[in-house]
Each structure stands twice: as structure tokens, then as C-alpha cells.
């Protein structure tokens, strides 16, 4: 009975969190065409790894309607981001697991 109570108390006290922090002001001259992420998993509050902007720039995936860029630039599943609109850090946790990511939004 005590073990069940401890497990239930742990689930109730642990919550979820989703925080996004922009590291620089947005460059409105650059469109939001690609989103690149470099993430590190976090388990029980412990995470090992390094998230880099360069890693996120290499992971550019199309976001939403890319419109005219589809005809001007060959976009594939992973397109390098050359012009940056925003750089942000996102932390997401549910119960005792989550991830910490650096996200780069921009265009090729």
C-alpha cells in the first residue's frame, strides 16, 4: 500500500512544463520556411549532450506552406538553414522525462 501511495504521490507532484526562450530578436526580413532542431533527452532531471546552433541549422525541415521557395530552391527532408530568423531554446517535460532543444527558424 505504501508503494502505491508513493508512486501516486510522485505522479501527482510531477507535472509538465513547456518553455520556449528566444535568444535574439526576430529578423523579420527572413521568412519562416525551415525549422531545425538539435535536442538532448532528459530523464529524471539528468540530461547529457550538447545542443549546437550549427547542428540545428543542418536539420532544416520545411514548416507549413513553403510557397515560392519550392520552385526557387530544392527543399528536401533536411535542408541547411543559411539565413536565420530566430534562435530559441525549448524545454519540454512530461512527468519525469523530456527534452531540451535549440531551434533555428529561417530560410535556405
LINZICOR-V815057 format. One record per residue. D_FIRST is the distance of its C-alpha to the first C-alpha in Angstrom with 2 decimals. Layout:
d_first=(D_FIRST:D_FIRST)
//
This chain:
d_first=(0.00:3.80:5.45:5.23:6.26:8.69:10.00:10.59:12.23:14.27:15.53:16.48:18.28:20.04:22.92:26.08:29.53:32.97:35.82:39.39:42.00:45.68:47.44:50.95:52.75:53.26:56.61:57.67:60.57:58.19:56.57:52.92:53.58:51.23:47.70:46.75:43.42:42.33:38.54:36.04:32.39:29.75:26.31:23.76:26.71:28.97:32.05:35.05:38.40:41.39:42.25:46.02:48.35:50.53:47.66:46.91:50.64:50.88:48.07:49.87:48.84:50.66:48.97:50.03:53.71:55.77:59.02:62.17:60.45:59.96:63.76:64.55:61.97:60.42:56.67:54.32:50.58:50.88:53.79:54.39:54.28:57.47:57.66:54.58:53.76:50.46:48.08:44.52:41.17:38.11:34.52:31.82:28.07:25.24:21.72:22.18:25.35:28.85:32.50:35.35:38.74:42.35:44.24:48.01:49.74:53.44:56.14:57.82)
//
